[in-house]
Amino acid sequence: MKSDHRHELKTNELADWVAHFPEWASENRTSLVAAAAVILVALIVYFVSFYRRDVVSARNQTRLTNLVTQVPQQMNNIARAAMQNTDQSYALLPIAQDLQDFAQKSSNSDMAALALIQRGAALRAEIHYRLAEVGRDELVKQLGLAQASYQQAVDRNPSSPALAATAKYGLGLCEEELGNFDKAGEIYRDVAQKPEYAGTTAQAATAYRLKIMNGYKAEVVFQPAPPKPAVPPVPTVQIQPGTATAPTIGPAPQSPTIGPVAPSEAPKTDAAPVPSPQVPAPAGSPSQSDTNAPKGR
């Protein structure tokens, strides 16, 4: 009975408020207009910010993709240039700086971590691709920058386990390249044994590095090159002054005349004519006198 009475009272109050609403709205018109304007502005701001957030996110993803793909592309270009004895390793440094700037401005932890991981890879590749000899101090400095980049990626706490494992794998590579194999082994085992990194590429890579890392501990010593064979001296001929015979100039010999000489072209000479030899006729053949003599009848 009481509940029915309360329900009846509420219904009467609602009906009374609806009946007097036009009068209340007329009295509070200014307040209603102001409230409606505030609600409209709030809705506009919400939708604009939502739209801008999506647009900015899409632009950042495109920018990061371009930067990430530039690292392996530049590595290939540097390797081809090195085959022609040209050092272009410096081309990776501007990309590393752009990746760092992107990570500092990005509010997305995953994109920032990926940019920092690629920056560490670019710094490591730059020093390894140099054609000039790298000193110990320069190696420690460059790999220190790469380590800081990998550690910043870990500190950003990316939601992707693959990114976190990859950043730690980069830290292990830096320690290994510096010769700190024990420290590198600790990092590799941490990634290889943690269940949250199961199935990631970095976990498989760290397990593989643990298997082969001992082979890199021994210092590589190259045997000295064999001596070059002695080149025999080239003999030289020296002509002492005064011993050489001075060349003499004489008339060129006439070339012999081949074939019969025409009478008009026969050379004139004062020597007596040489009689031509008589060739005896073969036996039984008539002589010239017999041939020309008249035959008797």
C-alpha positions as CSV (number, residue, x, y, z in Angstrom):
1,M,0.0,0.0,0.0
2,K,2.8,2.3,0.9
3,S,4.7,1.5,-2.3
4,D,1.6,2.3,-4.4
5,H,1.3,5.6,-2.7
6,R,4.9,6.5,-3.3
7,H,4.6,5.6,-6.9
8,E,1.5,7.8,-7.2
9,L,3.2,10.7,-5.6
10,K,6.2,10.4,-8.0
11,T,3.8,10.3,-11.0
12,N,2.1,13.4,-9.8
13,E,5.4,15.2,-9.3
14,L,6.6,14.3,-12.8
15,A,3.3,15.4,-14.3
16,D,3.5,18.7,-12.3
17,W,7.1,19.3,-13.6
18,V,6.1,18.6,-17.2
19,A,3.1,20.9,-16.8
20,H,5.2,23.8,-15.5
21,F,8.3,23.1,-17.7
22,P,7.4,25.8,-20.4
23,E,7.1,28.4,-17.6
24,W,10.4,27.2,-16.0
25,A,12.2,27.2,-19.4
26,S,11.0,30.7,-20.1
27,E,12.3,31.9,-16.8
28,N,15.7,30.1,-17.2
29,R,16.2,30.7,-20.9
30,T,19.7,32.2,-20.6
31,S,20.9,29.4,-18.4
32,L,19.6,26.8,-20.8
33,V,21.2,28.4,-23.8
34,A,24.6,28.6,-22.0
35,A,24.4,25.0,-20.9
36,A,23.6,23.9,-24.5
37,A,26.5,25.9,-25.9
38,V,28.9,24.3,-23.4
39,I,27.7,20.8,-24.3
40,L,28.0,21.6,-28.0
41,V,31.5,22.9,-27.6
42,A,32.5,19.9,-25.5
43,L,31.2,17.5,-28.2
44,I,33.1,19.4,-31.0
45,V,36.3,19.4,-29.0
46,Y,36.0,15.7,-28.4
47,F,35.4,14.8,-32.0
48,V,38.1,17.1,-33.2
49,S,40.7,15.7,-30.8
50,F,39.7,12.2,-31.6
51,Y,40.1,12.9,-35.3
52,R,43.4,14.7,-34.8
53,R,44.7,11.9,-32.7
54,D,44.0,9.4,-35.4
55,V,45.5,11.6,-38.1
56,V,48.7,12.2,-36.0
57,S,49.0,8.5,-35.2
58,A,48.8,7.6,-38.9
59,R,51.4,10.2,-39.7
60,N,53.7,9.0,-37.0
61,Q,53.4,5.4,-38.2
62,T,54.2,6.5,-41.7
63,R,57.2,8.5,-40.5
64,L,58.5,5.7,-38.3
65,T,58.1,3.1,-41.1
66,N,60.2,5.3,-43.5
67,L,62.9,5.8,-40.9
68,V,63.1,2.1,-40.0
69,T,63.3,1.0,-43.6
70,Q,66.1,3.4,-44.2
71,V,68.5,1.6,-41.9
72,P,68.8,-1.7,-43.9
73,Q,68.8,0.3,-47.2
74,Q,71.7,2.4,-46.1
75,M,73.5,-0.7,-44.9
76,N,73.2,-2.2,-48.4
77,N,74.4,1.0,-50.0
78,I,77.4,1.2,-47.7
79,A,78.3,-2.4,-48.4
80,R,78.3,-1.8,-52.1
81,A,80.4,1.3,-51.7
82,A,82.9,-0.6,-49.5
83,M,83.5,-3.0,-52.4
84,Q,84.8,-0.1,-54.4
85,N,86.9,1.1,-51.4
86,T,84.6,4.0,-50.6
87,D,83.6,4.7,-47.0
88,Q,79.9,5.8,-46.7
89,S,79.3,4.6,-43.2
90,Y,78.6,8.2,-42.1
91,A,75.2,8.0,-43.9
92,L,73.8,6.1,-40.9
93,L,74.4,8.9,-38.4
94,P,71.6,11.3,-39.6
95,I,69.1,8.4,-39.6
96,A,70.1,7.6,-36.0
97,Q,69.5,11.2,-35.0
98,D,66.1,11.3,-36.7
99,L,65.1,8.1,-34.9
100,Q,66.1,9.6,-31.6
101,D,64.1,12.8,-32.2
102,F,61.1,10.7,-33.2
103,A,61.3,8.7,-29.9
104,Q,61.6,11.8,-27.8
105,K,58.5,13.4,-29.4
106,S,56.3,10.3,-29.5
107,S,53.8,9.5,-26.8
108,N,53.3,6.0,-28.0
109,S,55.6,3.6,-26.0
110,D,55.7,0.9,-28.7
111,M,56.6,3.3,-31.5
112,A,59.2,5.0,-29.3
113,A,60.8,1.7,-28.3
114,L,61.0,0.6,-31.9
115,A,62.7,3.9,-33.0
116,L,65.2,3.5,-30.2
117,I,66.0,-0.1,-31.1
118,Q,66.6,0.9,-34.7
119,R,68.8,3.8,-33.5
120,G,71.0,1.3,-31.6
121,A,71.3,-0.9,-34.6
122,A,72.3,2.0,-36.8
123,L,75.0,3.2,-34.4
124,R,76.4,-0.3,-34.2
125,A,76.4,-0.8,-37.9
126,E,78.0,2.6,-38.5
127,I,81.1,1.7,-36.6
128,H,81.4,-1.8,-38.0
129,Y,81.1,-0.5,-41.6
130,R,84.0,1.9,-41.3
131,L,86.9,1.2,-43.6
132,A,89.3,3.0,-41.3
133,E,90.7,1.3,-38.2
134,V,88.6,2.0,-35.1
135,G,90.4,2.6,-31.8
136,R,89.3,1.2,-28.5
137,D,88.1,4.5,-27.2
138,E,86.0,5.2,-30.2
139,L,84.5,1.7,-30.1
140,V,83.6,2.1,-26.4
141,K,82.0,5.6,-27.1
142,Q,79.9,4.5,-30.0
143,L,78.7,1.3,-28.4
144,G,77.9,3.3,-25.3
145,L,75.5,5.4,-27.3
146,A,73.9,2.2,-28.7
147,Q,73.6,0.7,-25.2
148,A,71.9,3.9,-24.0
149,S,69.4,3.7,-26.8
150,Y,68.6,0.0,-26.1
151,Q,68.2,0.8,-22.4
152,Q,65.8,3.7,-23.2
153,A,63.7,1.3,-25.2
154,V,63.5,-1.1,-22.3
155,D,62.6,1.8,-19.9
156,R,59.7,2.9,-22.1
157,N,58.0,-0.3,-21.1
158,P,56.5,-1.3,-24.4
159,S,53.4,-3.4,-24.4
160,S,54.9,-5.7,-27.0
161,P,57.1,-8.5,-25.5
162,A,58.9,-8.8,-28.8
163,L,60.1,-5.2,-28.6
164,A,61.3,-5.6,-25.0
165,A,63.1,-8.8,-25.9
166,T,64.7,-7.2,-28.9
167,A,65.9,-4.3,-26.9
168,K,67.6,-6.6,-24.3
169,Y,69.1,-8.6,-27.2
170,G,70.7,-5.4,-28.4
171,L,72.2,-4.8,-25.0
172,G,73.7,-8.3,-25.1
173,L,75.2,-7.7,-28.5
174,C,76.8,-4.5,-27.3
175,E,78.4,-6.2,-24.3
176,E,79.6,-9.0,-26.5
177,E,81.2,-6.6,-29.0
178,L,82.9,-4.8,-26.1
179,G,84.4,-8.2,-25.0
180,N,82.2,-8.5,-21.9
181,F,81.1,-12.0,-22.6
182,D,80.0,-12.9,-19.1
183,K,77.7,-9.9,-18.9
184,A,76.4,-10.7,-22.4
185,G,75.7,-14.3,-21.3
186,E,73.6,-13.0,-18.4
187,I,71.5,-10.9,-20.7
188,Y,71.1,-13.7,-23.2
189,R,70.0,-16.2,-20.5
190,D,67.5,-13.7,-19.1
191,V,65.8,-13.3,-22.4
192,A,66.1,-17.0,-23.4
193,Q,64.5,-18.3,-20.1
194,K,61.7,-15.8,-19.5
195,P,58.3,-17.3,-20.4
196,E,56.9,-13.9,-21.4
197,Y,59.4,-13.8,-24.3
198,A,58.4,-17.2,-25.6
199,G,57.9,-17.4,-29.3
200,T,59.7,-14.1,-30.1
201,T,62.5,-13.8,-32.6
202,A,64.8,-12.3,-29.9
203,Q,64.4,-15.3,-27.6
204,A,65.5,-17.7,-30.4
205,A,68.4,-15.3,-31.3
206,T,69.7,-15.2,-27.7
207,A,69.6,-19.0,-27.4
208,Y,71.6,-19.2,-30.5
209,R,74.2,-16.7,-29.3
210,L,74.6,-18.6,-26.1
211,K,75.6,-21.7,-28.2
212,I,78.2,-20.0,-30.4
213,M,79.5,-17.2,-28.2
214,N,82.3,-19.2,-26.8
215,G,83.9,-19.4,-30.2
216,Y,84.3,-15.6,-30.3
217,K,86.1,-15.4,-26.9
218,A,89.5,-16.5,-28.4
219,E,91.5,-13.8,-30.0
220,V,91.9,-14.2,-33.7
221,V,95.6,-14.2,-34.6
222,F,96.6,-14.1,-38.3
223,Q,99.7,-15.8,-39.5
224,P,102.3,-13.5,-41.0
225,A,102.3,-13.2,-44.7
226,P,104.9,-15.3,-46.5
227,P,107.9,-13.4,-47.8
228,K,107.8,-12.3,-51.4
229,P,110.1,-14.2,-53.8
230,A,113.2,-12.4,-54.8
231,V,113.1,-10.8,-58.2
232,P,116.2,-11.6,-60.3
233,P,118.1,-8.5,-61.4
234,V,117.6,-7.4,-64.9
235,P,121.0,-7.5,-66.8
236,T,122.1,-4.2,-68.2
237,V,124.6,-3.7,-71.1
238,Q,126.8,-0.7,-70.7
239,I,128.9,0.6,-73.6
240,Q,132.0,2.5,-72.5
241,P,132.7,5.7,-74.4
242,G,135.4,5.4,-77.0
243,T,134.9,1.7,-77.5
244,A,132.0,1.9,-79.9
245,T,132.7,2.0,-83.6
246,A,131.3,5.1,-85.4
247,P,128.8,4.1,-88.1
248,T,129.9,4.7,-91.7
249,I,127.6,5.7,-94.6
250,G,128.2,4.0,-98.0
251,P,126.3,3.7,-101.2
252,A,123.4,1.5,-101.3
253,P,124.0,-1.7,-103.4
254,Q,122.1,-1.9,-106.7
255,S,119.4,-4.5,-106.8
256,P,120.2,-7.2,-109.4
257,T,118.2,-7.2,-112.6
258,I,116.0,-10.2,-113.0
259,G,115.0,-11.4,-116.5
260,P,116.3,-10.4,-119.9
261,V,117.3,-6.8,-120.5
262,A,116.0,-5.0,-123.6
263,P,118.7,-3.8,-126.0
264,S,117.8,-0.1,-125.5
265,E,118.1,-0.6,-121.7
266,A,121.3,-2.7,-121.7
267,P,123.9,-1.1,-119.6
268,K,126.9,0.3,-121.4
269,T,130.3,-1.2,-120.5
270,D,133.8,-1.1,-121.9
271,A,134.4,-4.8,-121.4
272,A,134.7,-7.2,-124.4
273,P,131.7,-9.1,-125.2
274,V,131.6,-12.5,-123.8
275,P,130.9,-15.3,-126.4
276,S,127.9,-17.4,-125.6
277,P,128.8,-21.0,-125.0
278,Q,128.1,-23.5,-127.8
279,V,125.9,-26.3,-126.8
280,P,126.7,-29.5,-128.8
281,A,123.8,-30.9,-130.7
282,P,122.6,-34.3,-129.6
283,A,123.8,-37.3,-131.6
284,G,121.7,-38.0,-134.7
285,S,120.1,-34.6,-134.9
286,P,121.0,-32.4,-137.9
287,S,123.1,-29.4,-137.4
288,Q,122.1,-25.9,-138.3
289,S,124.4,-25.9,-141.3
290,D,123.0,-29.1,-142.6
291,T,119.6,-27.8,-142.1
292,N,120.2,-24.7,-144.1
293,A,122.2,-26.4,-146.9
294,P,120.4,-27.3,-150.1
295,K,119.6,-30.9,-150.5
296,G,120.7,-32.7,-153.6
297,R,118.3,-34.4,-155.8
